[in-house]
């Protein structure tokens, strides 16, 4: 598990850019952390690293899922905050999207996926240390295929 510390939103963007460089196309990123931990800031950093204008990254809290097409890239941005403890067709839709070709899928509040969480993913754990400092831990969770 790689650990990083961020003291500013721009540092969070830099960390997201470094993480992105290590990811293959089609990665599913699962973000965890309390309100205000920086999940959407991290997502904006990913968008900037891909070349997306950051204004295209808005929290999809009220729609759950945003599909962003930009310069031939497909990014799915999901925010499950409002799904806490509620079964929803949105979870099934997200599962279907996981199987569709995409460049990157970002799922904020991934703990609410429950049984729908993919085996092959990268987990990003964000922890608030104080008013300005965040700890960011990155854990790759890929299962090896057996033939």
N, C-alpha and C positions, 0 to 999 in steps of 0.2 A: 504494500500500500504506500503510495507516494503522498507526502504531506506538504502543504503549502500554508503560508500565512499571508493574509492580505490586510492592508491598513487603509486602502482607498478603493473606490470603484474602478479606477484605472488599473490598479494592481490586480483586481479580480479579473478584469478584461484580459490582462497579460497572462494570467494563470490559465484562463479558459483557452487562449490562443495556443499556449504550450501543450495543453491537454489535447486539443484538436489535432495537432500535428502528429500525435501518436495513434490516432484513430483511423481504422479503415472505413471506406465508404460503406454506408448501411448500418453504422453503429447506433445502438439504442443507449442513450444516456439517461440514467435514473438519478434525479436530484432529490436530496433529503435535507431537511433543516427547518427550524422554527420560522415563524413569520419574521421577516426582516433579516434573515440570515444571508440573503444575497443571491437567491436562486435565479431571479429574473435578471439581476445584474450579470451573473455568470453567463446566462443565456445570451444576453446582449453582447458579451465579449466573444462568444462563439460566432454569433452572427457577423460581427465586425471582422473576425478572422477569416470567415468564409467570403467576405466581400459584400455582405448584405448591408444596406443602410440600417443603422440601429432603430430608426423610426418604424421599420417593418416589424420589429419585435415588440409586441405589446402583450401584456398578460392576457391569456385567453380564458381567464377565470369564469367569465359568464358564458362562454361558448364551449369550454373544455378543450377543444382542439382547433388549432389553426394550421392550415396547410399553406406553406409559403413557396411559391415558384419564383425563382430569380436566376437569370442567366443560365438556364439549363439545369439548375439544382433544385431538388425538392427537399424541403425541411418540414417536419411535423413538429409543432410545439404544443404540448399538452399540459394543462394545469388541472390537477385533480382535487384541489383544495376543497371544493364544495361537495365532493363525493364521499367525504368521511363517513364510513359505516353504512353507506347507501348502495345497494346493488343498482346498477345502471346499465342501460344500453350503451352508454358512452364507453364503458369498460370493454364491452364486446367489440365496439367499433375500433377502439385503440388496438385490440388484439389483431383485428383484420388489417389495420394499417401497418403493424409490425411486419407483416408478411409481404407488403407491397414494396416495390423498389423505392428506395429513398437514399438520399445522401446522409441524412442525419435525423434522428428522432430524439427529441428532448422531452422528458416527462418530469414535471415538477410535482412534488408531493407523491412520489412513486410508491410510498408505503401503502397508499390506498388502492394499488393494483391487486393486492391480495394474491389469489391463486393465478392471476393473469400475468404476474411478473415474469419476464422472459429469463431463461437460463443464461443466454448469451447477452451480456450487457456490460456497461461500465457504470459503477455506482459513484456518485459524488456526494460526500457528506459535508455539509456546511454547518459550522458551529459558531455562534456569537460568543466572542471572548469578552468584549466590552463595546462601548459605543462605536468605536471605529475599526476594531480588529475582528477578523474572521479567520477561523482555521478551515482549510479545505483539504479533505482527504479523498484520494482517487483510488478506487479499487476495480481492477479488471476482473470480470467474472465470465470467462469463456470456458465452456465445457468442451473437452476434446472429443472428437467423433471417433467411434470405434468401428472398424469395418468387419 
